[in-house]
């Protein structure tokens, strides 16, 4: 497969800048990305969740087709493209483990000589080491990107996301519900939320599965800096293009809950500081509350 585009896996962390990375690469002239950010190809295989994933994709396809019908004759190009991409992803998912070549073809279709294709699925950070090592060997040039955000901010953002999914009709202020979700997470409940922010486990696993020159670890708080963007572009073999960093949503959990979360996550701060320091200012500010 010599001459094929570099394949990037952005494997997390969830709520730590992967959407920014997708938008940055989507607009980059050296890159070709499909209109679906998270393909969930390998975690679907690993978890034996093909039927569930197909049901999700078919619901999405049906919603897109309804939107196309309602759009009338002047259908937005992005809507047409996304509908076609979902149709193709359904066919790929139906093939299951027999579709590795088809998976690469799905990523490459339309690349037309561009340098990089990508699959940005944060859930891949939860995959077993053996699956990650297999992904690292899919073609001669494979890169893995792992983004980290201040652990308390990431946890709160994830709690807000879950609150939005569970909110009752007309529930506009999500903070109280998110605070309850965060409290449960700190008490040992909501394991999916805490697993997604376990940087130490993910990074140790990635270090064993992926050759070190092919793995980049970056802080989301630095993605707006020119130096970080240049590092990313050099790592991926694409030309540098400046961009604004991720939006700072602001806010956060109540102060007492923030302090409790920082204490609970102290081991994550310690590990990242030792292995990937110095820590950004935002991380240091959270540590000061411990």
Phi, psi and omega per residue, in radians:
X1 nan 0.556 3.104
X2 -1.049 2.462 3.134
X3 1.522 -0.092 3.104
X4 -1.261 2.711 3.108
X5 -1.084 2.671 2.958
X6 -1.042 2.429 3.124
X7 -1.857 2.086 3.104
X8 -1.819 2.303 2.911
X9 -1.919 1.997 2.972
X10 -1.657 1.863 -2.901
X11 -1.809 0.281 3.103
X12 2.292 -2.982 0.006
X13 -1.456 2.785 3.097
X14 -1.063 2.449 3.113
X15 1.089 0.591 -3.075
X16 -2.309 0.406 3.053
X17 1.914 0.112 -3.121
X18 -1.199 -0.530 3.083
X19 -1.188 -0.668 3.050
X20 -1.054 -0.805 -3.136
X21 -1.047 -0.708 3.119
X22 -1.083 -0.846 -3.122
X23 -1.111 -0.691 -3.139
X24 -1.077 -0.824 -3.103
X25 -1.292 -0.589 3.135
X26 -1.039 -0.632 -3.095
X27 -1.565 -0.095 -3.039
X28 -1.423 2.298 -3.074
X29 -1.184 -0.302 3.129
X30 -1.557 -0.025 -3.000
X31 -2.100 2.654 3.051
X32 -2.279 2.027 3.102
X33 -2.141 2.512 3.026
X34 -1.267 2.892 -3.044
X35 -1.342 -0.061 3.096
X36 -1.836 2.062 -3.074
X37 -1.177 -0.926 -3.023
X38 -1.838 1.917 -3.078
X39 -1.458 -0.485 3.105
X40 0.955 0.616 -3.117
X41 -1.272 -0.895 -3.003
X42 -1.363 -0.592 3.095
X43 -1.262 -0.494 3.038
X44 -1.138 -0.765 3.100
X45 -1.095 -0.804 -3.046
X46 -1.146 -0.672 -3.063
X47 -1.576 -0.024 -3.106
X48 1.074 0.644 -3.039
X49 -1.879 0.533 -3.056
X50 -1.039 -0.783 -3.105
X51 -1.092 -0.749 -3.139
X52 -1.147 -0.752 3.140
X53 -1.129 -0.718 3.118
X54 -1.106 -0.662 3.107
X55 -1.095 -0.721 3.109
X56 -1.090 -0.813 -3.105
X57 -1.146 -0.650 3.138
X58 -1.197 -0.634 3.054
X59 -1.110 -0.729 3.119
X60 -1.121 -0.735 3.112
X61 -1.068 -0.767 -3.129
X62 -1.099 -0.694 3.119
X63 -1.146 -0.690 3.119
X64 -1.155 -0.699 3.126
X65 -1.144 -0.651 3.065
X66 -1.094 -0.746 3.125
X67 -1.103 -0.643 3.097
X68 -1.124 -0.754 3.131
X69 -1.103 -0.714 -3.111
X70 -1.259 -0.376 -3.115
X71 -1.267 -0.315 -3.138
X72 1.309 -2.725 -3.047
X73 -1.218 -0.509 -3.113
X74 -1.622 1.269 -3.077
X75 -1.344 2.267 3.103
X76 -1.038 2.405 -3.097
X77 -1.059 -0.645 -3.116
X78 -1.148 -0.590 -3.134
X79 -1.240 -0.709 3.075
X80 -1.081 -0.770 -3.114
X81 -1.137 -0.774 -3.103
X82 -1.151 -0.663 3.095
X83 -1.072 -0.774 3.123
X84 -1.138 -0.685 3.138
X85 -1.127 -0.684 3.119
X86 -1.190 -0.710 3.084
X87 -1.003 -0.780 -3.118
X88 -1.205 -0.626 3.118
X89 -1.183 -0.600 3.059
X90 -1.067 -0.811 3.137
X91 -1.084 -0.683 3.115
X92 -1.135 -0.792 -3.104
X93 -1.131 -0.598 3.123
X94 -1.098 -0.441 -3.138
X95 -1.382 -0.280 3.094
X96 1.038 -2.415 -3.076
X97 -1.195 -0.152 3.127
X98 -1.498 0.016 -2.976
X99 -1.853 0.462 -3.088
X100 -1.056 -0.833 3.108
X101 -1.099 -0.660 3.116
X102 -1.171 -0.608 3.087
X103 -1.071 -0.835 3.121
X104 -1.132 -0.664 3.114
X105 -1.130 -0.636 3.100
X106 -1.068 -0.788 3.135
X107 -1.153 -0.674 -3.032
X108 -1.404 -0.417 -3.015
X109 -1.062 2.108 -3.106
X110 1.646 -0.066 -3.086
X111 -1.161 -0.641 3.019
X112 0.838 0.951 3.042
X113 1.485 0.050 3.109
X114 -1.265 2.795 -2.938
X115 -1.452 -0.376 -2.966
X116 -2.512 2.420 2.943
X117 -2.137 2.814 -2.997
X118 -2.673 2.673 3.014
X119 -2.274 1.955 -3.080
X120 -1.886 1.554 -3.096
X121 -2.181 1.713 -3.089
X122 -0.992 -0.483 -3.134
X123 -1.091 -0.323 3.118
X124 -1.086 -0.386 3.118
X125 -1.106 -0.334 3.137
X126 -1.568 -0.068 -3.108
X127 -1.186 2.691 3.064
X128 -1.133 2.739 -3.125
X129 -0.983 -0.712 -3.099
X130 -1.094 -0.680 3.131
X131 -1.190 -0.705 3.111
X132 -1.113 -0.709 3.114
X133 -1.120 -0.664 3.082
X134 -1.098 -0.748 3.116
X135 -1.094 -0.643 -3.110
X136 -1.152 -0.272 -3.101
X137 -1.868 0.202 -3.027
X138 -1.142 -0.557 3.086
X139 -2.697 2.942 -3.042
X140 -0.996 -0.639 -3.109
X141 -2.026 1.776 3.093
X142 -2.196 2.398 3.107
X143 -2.232 2.539 3.077
X144 -2.082 2.339 3.098
X145 -2.119 2.245 3.086
X146 -2.186 2.095 -3.107
X147 -1.827 2.480 3.140
X148 -2.178 2.474 3.085
X149 -2.147 2.691 3.082
X150 -0.722 2.173 -3.003
X151 -0.970 -0.677 3.125
X152 -1.210 -0.777 3.116
X153 -1.058 -0.728 -3.139
X154 -1.117 -0.751 -3.125
X155 -1.120 -0.730 3.128
X156 -1.150 -0.741 3.112
X157 -1.053 -0.710 3.134
X158 -1.180 -0.673 3.105
X159 -1.126 -0.681 3.081
X160 -1.110 -0.700 3.104
X161 -1.066 -0.813 3.129
X162 -1.129 -0.634 3.111
X163 -1.103 -0.691 3.132
X164 -1.133 -0.577 -3.139
X165 -1.314 -0.465 -3.073
X166 -1.796 -0.012 -3.033
X167 -1.132 2.561 3.045
X168 -1.365 2.800 3.110
X169 -1.009 2.295 3.122
X170 1.420 0.061 3.135
X171 -1.447 1.736 -3.031
X172 -1.537 -0.662 -3.115
X173 -1.597 1.853 -3.081
X174 -1.523 -0.181 -3.023
X175 -1.035 -0.798 3.133
X176 -1.057 -0.752 3.129
X177 -1.141 -0.739 3.127
X178 -1.089 -0.666 3.115
X179 -1.100 -0.690 3.111
X180 -1.155 -0.706 3.101
X181 -1.097 -0.751 3.138
X182 -1.114 -0.718 3.102
X183 -1.064 -0.734 3.104
X184 -1.110 -0.718 3.139
X185 -1.073 -0.733 3.137
X186 -1.212 -0.391 3.113
X187 -1.578 0.061 3.107
X188 1.846 -0.107 3.043
X189 -1.516 -3.101 3.127
X190 0.884 0.914 -3.039
X191 -1.059 -0.500 -3.126
X192 -1.098 -0.625 -3.125
X193 -1.187 -0.829 -3.090
X194 -1.231 -0.599 3.107
X195 -1.068 -0.652 -3.098
X196 -1.191 -0.348 3.117
X197 -1.837 0.251 3.125
X198 -1.475 1.381 -3.080
X199 -1.063 -0.709 -3.070
X200 -1.051 -0.856 -3.135
X201 -1.078 -0.787 -3.111
X202 -1.119 -0.769 -3.062
X203 -1.254 -0.643 3.084
X204 -1.111 -0.724 -3.138
X205 -1.157 -0.789 3.122
X206 -1.099 -0.661 -3.140
X207 -1.107 -0.558 3.105
X208 -1.404 -0.555 -3.006
X209 -1.563 -0.474 -2.984
X210 -2.083 2.246 3.069
X211 -0.950 2.376 -2.991
X212 -0.969 -0.634 3.117
X213 -1.166 -0.241 -3.067
X214 -1.795 0.138 -3.136
X215 -2.133 2.233 3.063
X216 -2.094 2.316 3.081
X217 -2.046 2.252 -3.095
X218 -2.468 2.677 3.076
X219 -1.534 2.305 3.134
X220 -1.116 -0.498 3.136
X221 -1.124 -0.275 -3.119
X222 -1.826 0.024 -3.048
X223 -1.168 -0.326 3.086
X224 -1.473 -0.094 -3.110
X225 -1.518 2.455 -3.135
X226 -1.017 -0.734 -3.101
X227 -1.042 -0.738 -3.135
X228 -1.185 -0.703 3.122
X229 -1.157 -0.648 3.088
X230 -1.173 -0.689 3.086
X231 -1.052 -0.771 -3.122
X232 -1.097 -0.823 -3.108
X233 -1.137 -0.693 3.099
X234 -1.110 -0.749 3.126
X235 -1.051 -0.662 -3.082
X236 -1.548 -0.169 -3.135
X237 1.299 0.570 3.121
X238 -2.132 2.816 -3.136
X239 -1.217 2.620 3.132
X240 -1.276 2.334 3.021
X241 -2.350 2.178 -3.140
X242 -1.248 2.665 3.115
X243 -2.761 2.718 2.987
X244 -1.184 2.644 3.111
X245 -1.395 -3.130 3.105
X246 -1.051 2.565 3.098
X247 -1.204 2.436 3.060
X248 -1.571 1.887 -3.079
X249 -1.167 -0.362 3.134
X250 1.259 -3.113 3.126
X251 1.226 -2.873 -3.112
X252 2.762 3.124 -3.141
X253 -1.234 2.875 3.023
X254 -0.931 2.588 -2.983
X255 -0.991 -0.749 3.139
X256 -1.080 -0.663 3.126
X257 -1.256 -0.624 3.065
X258 -1.059 -0.788 -3.141
X259 -1.116 -0.725 3.115
X260 -1.103 -0.736 3.134
X261 -1.131 -0.730 3.133
X262 -1.075 -0.685 3.102
X263 -1.149 -0.723 -3.122
X264 -1.156 -0.496 -3.084
X265 -1.760 0.256 -3.067
X266 -0.994 -0.634 -3.119
X267 -1.135 -0.579 3.111
X268 -1.199 -0.762 3.081
X269 -1.038 -0.758 -3.105
X270 -1.111 -0.818 -3.107
X271 -1.104 -0.856 -3.106
X272 -1.129 -0.676 3.116
X273 -1.091 -0.695 -3.137
X274 -1.268 -0.691 -3.003
X275 -1.645 -0.478 -3.022
X276 -2.380 0.296 -3.129
X277 -1.210 3.043 0.050
X278 -1.289 2.674 -3.099
X279 -1.378 2.555 3.037
X280 -1.051 2.834 -3.097
X281 -1.025 -0.669 -3.120
X282 -1.071 -0.709 3.104
X283 -1.131 -0.768 -3.126
X284 -1.092 -0.665 3.111
X285 -1.104 -0.701 3.097
X286 -1.126 -0.686 -3.135
X287 -1.105 -0.538 -3.118
X288 -1.172 -0.299 3.126
X289 -1.481 -0.193 -3.090
X290 -1.312 nan nan
